[in-house]
Amino acid sequence: MAFGFLMLASILRFIAKGWVYDMYLKPKIFFPYFGFEWVKPFGQTGMYILFIALAIAALFIALGFLYRISTTFFFLAFTYVELIDKTNYLNHYYFISIASFLIIFLPANRYFSVDATLNKKIAATHVPNYFVLTIKFQVFIVYFFAGIAKLNSDWLLHAQPLKIWLPAHSEMPLIGTLLTKEWTAYFFSWFGCIYDLLIPFFLFIPRFVRPAYFFVIVFHLATSLFFNIGMFPYIMICLTTIFFTENFHIRIIHFLKAFTKSTTKNEQTVFSPSAKTLKLFSVLFIIHFTIQLILPFRYALYPGNLFWTEQGYRFSWRVMLMEKAGTAFFYVHDRTTNGEIEIDNKKYLTYMQEKMMATQPDMMIDYAKFLKAEFIKQGFKDPIIRAQSYVTLNGSGSREFIDPQVDLSSQSNSFLKNKDWVKKY
Amino acid sequence: MIQKAINRTFVYDQKAMKLRGLTFILSVCLITLIFIACKKKAKDKTEEEETKFDKPAMLANCADNVIIPNFQAFKSAMDSLVYSFTAFTQSKDVATLTTLRQKYITAIIKFQHISTFEFGPSESEIVRSNFNTYPTNTLTINSNISSGSYNLGTVSNLDAKGFPALDYLIFGKNETDASLIALFDTDPKAANRIAYVTACLSEMQTKTNSIVSAWNNSYRNTFVGSTGSQIGSSLGLLVNQLNFEIDLLKNAKIGIPLGKKSLGVTLPEKCEAFYANSISIKLAKECLANIEDVYLGRSTAGADGKGLDDLLESIDAMHGSEPLNAAIKNQFAVTQSKLNLVAEPLSSSVNNATSTVDAAYLEMVKLLVLLKTDTPSALGIVITYQDGDGD
């Protein structure tokens, strides 16, 4: 239920900030995911209708109304929106997609919901523990992998990027001066890493849930204070309550009932799905979690520094790990005259797209392919698209990022191919 | 019964003790690690600079010694320009025309020192587009003059007003002094022409006055008070606009005439102040000087106050093995020296001395990367409104 309300808030916030326009209507080109190039945005009306529908679905999920339809729609629509453009990839959005996928299969509408009130037959006070466990396990994965990702020398030994990000807030009242101190960055780095690695374990131990939850709140409020990360801290704060005992949730429900004045029978009923559905669900969950456990390690298939090449970076819970920025100059090289045109990126890309593209090789390929098509339309014959790009990573200072002679438009984004034209870090 | 209860408590306690032991060990590890980390840091830096960088002081220096004096200088240059045009209309001769042209050059030079500050009052007046969209559209200008009816506030007139339009109108295209004066004097549309120049000048003057008065009143404190590195903070605005300006320098002032966007085919007519035809490089140098002034916090009188350079020093920003500030200062110097080698007029140099202009251009690209990529990244400046999760 909390998930539903939070999603409602997220979607409304998204619309209110004008991001529907900024991200899905204003851009002239989109950067699709490999294998999902067919995902394209609707027009203006379509996108707004979709977002409003998402908000309604979120509300329905919160109320437990038409639960399975709402969750399925929410999952599909939300994932669709995210697949349009990888510029907007955020681990939180990925998490929302996964969570909304998982809850489709959960009997979360069996108690204290509109569905259960309308249809007494499905009402139940108890559900098998493994349903709750799936969500718990997903949260576990998020934290634990985020923790593993922090086990690198930049983070632990050099306190990067926090050494850059924290002093930027030196004007904050009371703690401002503290943030400029070097040990503060080290403290936050180590605390963050240890927190991520340990918190999922402590949350699983009933005795430690309360103190652990205290840390959850402190940690996520701190991150929301210092960083521009939107709704994510609140989502995690609410979601981790699933680790509390049932008494805690029942108390909240009783508290809410006092407002709605609804009454329910006190008899206990257990929801027990049929053996066949159960089998199906368990196969599904096993596949899901196997993928979840393997995906973050796919970077090992590629040579080079992961943060620099970003091959296998997404979908791995690598959150707030690097301060990376770049500038890329793209050139359209005409084979017949040997003349070149330097591209004004602003003409084709939004600010956010340009910023993301300049540091991410796969987006450079997409952009080069777009430019090639664009200039062929203008009468060029098979132009070469090359780029000069400078990137700085965790305060290292800018250096040349890719081979400036390579024709990017003839490169492939396939998972199977290593991008050897990215310079060594 | 009692025995069972005791047993249970015992088991429970044993479990709890195990867990407590585990937490204890982990806490010890944590504290040790933090301690090691701190110690390592202490070794790295024996003399730690404990003084926090004073951002409000930097912003105050920027406002009081860089921005406001430059706006005031621009305002008086604009006033003189307007005055000299009035003088020209009262006595249409070579002497007044010469003065008018000189005042124009002074004003557009002073403009190079305020163009960067396109935030707050300048942003509301859309200064860059309204004052300096070039190349100018001579067809629109001529049709506006001959019809006598136009609205300079429309988008379609952006390239028919401001400095580039004045450039065309008072320097003329292949006109002798006498034939240009005649256009304002004996030409059937002379009155329309005078009215058009007056309209252009008065739009610029009104906008300038409103900006200067905003800075003199409340905006100065707004600017100085908005510390931090968030969206819309003064530091964010300043760095962002500095980048925008160097982009203009690299592309509009040099790159486009040099043919960087046209397959290497040079486009001399796209030079800034093309009709004055002797100041394009001068304007580029002034623009570069202003960018450096803002970076260093250097006043109009040349006093080096607190600026971005000091801020980068205070956080020990690096560029490879050298301090970022040193790299940037050096790049300013190299860019200036390469630009000094380019001869006026730029419209000829792009064809006669292409490699010299190209060399200056390449140094601008390097400077741009340092200011646009390294600087905001080192300062943790947030420029976008969207959520992020650290790339």
Contacts between the chains, C-beta under 8 A, distances in Angstrom:
chain1	res1	chain2	res2	distance
A	17	B	385	7.0
A	19	B	386	6.7
A	22	B	385	7.8
A	22	B	386	7.3
A	23	B	386	7.6
A	88	B	386	7.4
A	90	B	387	6.4
A	90	B	388	7.2
A	90	B	389	5.0
A	91	B	389	5.1
A	92	B	387	7.6
A	92	B	389	6.5
A	156	B	37	7.7
A	157	B	37	7.9
A	157	B	40	7.7
A	159	B	37	7.7
A	161	B	390	6.9
A	164	B	315	7.7
A	164	B	377	7.3
A	164	B	378	6.4
A	164	B	379	7.7
A	164	B	380	4.8
A	165	B	380	4.8
A	167	B	315	5.7
A	167	B	380	7.2
A	168	B	228	7.7
A	168	B	229	4.0
A	168	B	379	6.3
A	168	B	380	3.3
A	168	B	381	7.1
A	169	B	228	6.8
A	169	B	229	7.2
A	170	B	52	6.0
A	170	B	53	7.0
A	170	B	55	6.9
A	171	B	55	6.0
A	171	B	56	7.9
A	171	B	227	3.8
A	171	B	228	4.9
A	172	B	228	8.0
A	176	B	52	7.4
A	177	B	52	5.1
A	180	B	52	5.2
A	180	B	53	7.4
A	182	B	41	5.4
A	182	B	45	7.3
A	182	B	48	7.2
A	183	B	37	7.7
A	183	B	38	5.2
A	183	B	41	6.3
A	186	B	34	7.1
A	186	B	37	4.5
A	186	B	38	6.5
A	186	B	41	6.3
A	187	B	34	6.2
A	190	B	30	7.2
A	190	B	33	5.8
A	190	B	34	5.6
A	190	B	37	6.3
A	194	B	26	7.9
A	194	B	30	5.6
A	194	B	33	8.0
A	198	B	26	6.8
A	205	B	19	6.8
A	207	B	16	6.8
A	207	B	19	6.7
A	208	B	19	7.4
A	227	B	388	7.6
A	227	B	390	7.4
A	228	B	230	8.0
A	228	B	382	5.8
A	228	B	387	5.9
A	228	B	388	5.5
A	229	B	387	5.7
A	229	B	388	6.8
A	229	B	389	5.8
A	230	B	387	3.5
A	231	B	387	7.8
A	232	B	387	7.7
A	232	B	389	7.2
A	319	B	389	4.9
A	319	B	390	6.4
A	320	B	389	6.0
A	320	B	390	3.6
A	321	B	390	5.7
A	321	B	391	7.7
A	322	B	390	6.2
A	322	B	391	5.6
A	323	B	377	5.7
A	323	B	380	7.0
A	323	B	390	7.3
A	323	B	391	7.5
A	324	B	377	7.5
A	324	B	391	4.8
A	325	B	373	5.0
A	325	B	374	7.8
A	325	B	376	6.5
A	325	B	377	3.9
A	326	B	373	5.7
A	327	B	368	6.9
A	327	B	369	5.1
A	327	B	372	5.3
A	327	B	373	4.8
A	329	B	365	7.1
A	334	B	263	5.8
A	337	B	263	5.8
A	337	B	264	7.6
A	339	B	259	7.9
A	339	B	262	8.0
A	339	B	263	3.0
A	339	B	264	4.2
A	339	B	265	7.0
A	340	B	260	7.8
A	340	B	263	6.4
A	340	B	264	6.4
A	341	B	260	7.7
A	341	B	261	5.6
A	341	B	262	6.8
A	341	B	263	5.7
A	342	B	255	6.7
A	342	B	260	4.6
A	342	B	261	5.8
A	344	B	251	7.1
A	344	B	261	7.2
A	351	B	383	7.4
A	351	B	384	6.3
A	352	B	384	5.5
A	352	B	386	5.7
A	355	B	383	8.0
A	355	B	384	6.8
A	356	B	391	8.0
A	359	B	391	6.8
A	390	B	369	4.5
A	390	B	373	5.8
A	391	B	373	7.2
A	392	B	373	5.6
A	392	B	374	5.3
A	392	B	377	5.0
A	392	B	378	7.8
A	395	B	317	6.6
A	395	B	318	6.3
A	395	B	377	7.1
A	395	B	378	5.8
A	396	B	318	7.3
A	396	B	320	7.3
A	397	B	318	5.6
A	397	B	319	3.4
A	397	B	320	4.6
A	397	B	324	6.5
A	397	B	327	7.4
A	397	B	374	6.0
A	398	B	319	7.0
A	398	B	369	5.3
A	398	B	370	6.8
A	398	B	373	4.8
A	398	B	374	5.1
A	399	B	320	7.0
